[in-house]
Amino acid sequence: MRDEVLYWLSEARADLRHAEASMRLGDYNWACFAAQQAAEKALKALILHLLGEYPRGHDLVVLYRRVRAHLQLGVGEAALSRLSAFYTLARYPNAGLVRPSEEITSEQAEEALATARVVVDEVAKALGDP
């Protein structure tokens, strides 16, 4: 396995820890963004491993579809789509929410974190749990 694949997975795990810390602090928008980043980096690690190319883009559904023949997730594409939305929604006041830091709920952040955990865990298993 290429070292770069392990770096991507390591960063995915770091983002997941950041999401968990943000959740504890009540920073739900940052928890959602970090959860999205964790899932994105995990999927990109698997794409890099399986296809040997650096994937571009942030849409988790698109990324997942590239590897779904090799990865069965315990969450559906609808959950991935909701998590993908936080790439912009959680950070910018003009991306659908007026004040993401005040409008994103703990329930949304819990779902985002749960989805990201599944993605990171399943990708790690697919990679032999390095």
Secondary structure, 3 states (H helix, E strand, C coil): CCHHHHHHHHHHHHHHHHHHHHHHHCCHHHHHHHHHHHHHHHHHHHHHHHHCCCCCCCCHHHHHHHHCCCCCCCCCHHHHHHHHHHHHHCCCCCCCCCCHHHHCCHHHHHHHHHHHHHHHHHHHHHCCCC
